[in-house]
Amino acid sequence: MGMSDKQYDGMLLDFLEDFEDIEAAAKMLPDCPEKEKLMEVIARKKKKTERKLEVPIRP
């Protein structure tokens, strides 16, 4: 049995909170090319997750 829309949305919201926590921790790192790449990846993953939350995926 699959996940309900409400459960799926809740999971996506949890992911967004996790990304925010990771982003806050990454901001404490010293400036370096790796930090910039990490921040780009976090931003890209947050945006992708937000799009999934806004546009429901239909089977």
N, C-alpha and C positions, 0 to 999 in steps of 0.2 A: 504494500500500500504506500502511496506517495505522500508527499508533504502537502499540507494545505497552504493556500496563498498566505494566510496569516503567519504560519510557521516559517515559510520561506522569507517573508518580509522581516520577521524577527531575527532570523539568521543573518540577513544582509545588514540590519542595523547593528547587530553584534560585531560583524566584520568591520563596519565603519568605525565603531568605538575602538576596536583593536588597532586599526590603522592610525587613529588619532593618538593613541598611547605610544605606538611605535614612532610616530613622527615627533612627538614631544621628547622621547628619549634620544632620537637621532639629532635633534637640534642641540643637544648638550655635547655632541662630539666636536672635536676641533675641526676647523675648516680644512678640507682636503678634497681632491677629486672624487674619492670614494664616497664622501659625505654627499656631494652634489648628485652623484649617480643614485645613491640611496634615496635622497629626497625626491628625485624624478620618478623613481619606481613607485614610491609610496603615493605620490600624487596621481600617477597613472592608474594604480590599483584602486584608489579611492574613487576616482572619476568613473571607472568601469563599474564599480559596485553601486555607485549612485545611479548610473544609467539603468542598471538592472532593477533597482528599486522603483524607479520612475516608470519604466516600461515593462509591464508584466510579460513573462515568457509563457506563451501558450503552447500546449502539446500539439 
